């Protein structure tokens, strides 16, 4: 299976988790997905009252420079880890 196919499958698999991942894991899933699909974060930082948006923005911005292939692989790896521990 190609990395793109694994990435697509991981997006489906993550929805089958029976336990909620930690906030840090959820932020990493979001950031790896955004980095893989959109590249570096070039959006403006959310306002100071949007704490959730700020955490998501910062986590994605921290992945700056990561290639989409690296981000896809890290997303797939994280989903596999979650499937083993959170099912």
C-alpha positions as CSV (number, residue, x, y, z in Angstrom):
1,X,0.0,0.0,0.0
2,X,1.4,3.4,-0.9
3,X,1.9,6.1,1.7
4,X,-1.1,8.1,0.3
5,X,-3.3,5.1,0.6
6,X,-2.0,4.5,4.2
7,X,-2.7,8.1,5.0
8,X,-6.3,7.9,3.6
9,X,-6.8,4.6,5.6
10,X,-5.5,6.3,8.8
11,X,-8.0,9.1,8.4
12,X,-10.8,6.4,8.4
13,X,-9.2,4.4,11.2
14,X,-8.9,7.3,13.5
15,X,-12.7,7.6,13.5
16,X,-13.0,4.1,14.9
17,X,-11.2,4.8,18.2
18,X,-13.3,4.0,21.2
19,X,-11.3,6.1,23.6
20,X,-10.6,9.8,23.1
21,X,-6.9,10.6,22.5
22,X,-5.2,13.1,24.8
23,X,-5.3,16.8,23.9
24,X,-1.7,16.7,22.8
25,X,-2.3,13.7,20.5
26,X,-5.4,15.4,19.0
27,X,-3.3,18.5,18.3
28,X,-0.6,16.4,16.7
29,X,-3.1,14.6,14.5
30,X,-4.5,18.0,13.4
31,X,-1.0,19.5,12.8
32,X,0.3,16.5,10.9
33,X,-2.8,16.4,8.7
34,X,-2.7,20.1,7.9
35,X,1.1,19.9,7.2
36,X,0.5,16.9,4.9
37,X,-2.4,18.4,3.0
38,X,-1.6,22.2,3.0
39,X,2.1,22.6,3.9
40,X,3.5,25.2,6.2
41,X,1.1,27.3,8.3
42,X,0.7,30.7,6.5
43,X,-2.5,31.7,8.2
44,X,-2.8,34.5,10.7
45,X,-2.7,33.7,14.4
46,X,-6.1,33.4,16.1
47,X,-7.1,36.1,18.6
48,X,-6.2,35.9,22.2
49,X,-9.7,34.8,23.2
50,X,-9.6,31.8,20.8
51,X,-7.4,29.5,23.0
52,X,-8.3,26.3,21.1
53,X,-7.5,28.0,17.8
54,X,-4.2,29.3,19.2
55,X,-3.1,25.8,20.3
56,X,-4.0,24.3,16.9
57,X,-2.3,27.2,15.1
58,X,0.9,26.9,17.2
59,X,1.1,23.1,16.9
60,X,0.8,23.3,13.1
61,X,3.3,26.2,12.9
62,X,5.8,24.1,14.9
63,X,5.8,21.6,12.0
64,X,7.1,24.3,9.6
65,X,9.6,22.9,7.1
66,X,8.3,19.3,7.4
67,X,7.6,17.8,4.0
68,X,4.2,16.5,3.2
69,X,5.6,12.9,3.0
70,X,7.1,13.2,6.5
71,X,3.9,14.6,7.9
72,X,1.8,11.8,6.2
73,X,4.1,9.2,7.7
74,X,4.0,10.7,11.2
75,X,0.2,10.9,11.0
76,X,0.0,7.2,9.9
77,X,2.4,6.2,12.7
78,X,0.4,8.2,15.3
79,X,-2.9,6.7,14.3
80,X,-1.3,3.2,14.4
81,X,-0.1,3.9,17.9
82,X,-3.5,5.2,19.0
83,X,-5.2,2.1,17.5
84,X,-3.1,-0.1,19.7
85,X,-3.6,1.9,22.9
86,X,-7.1,3.5,22.6
87,X,-9.3,0.7,21.1
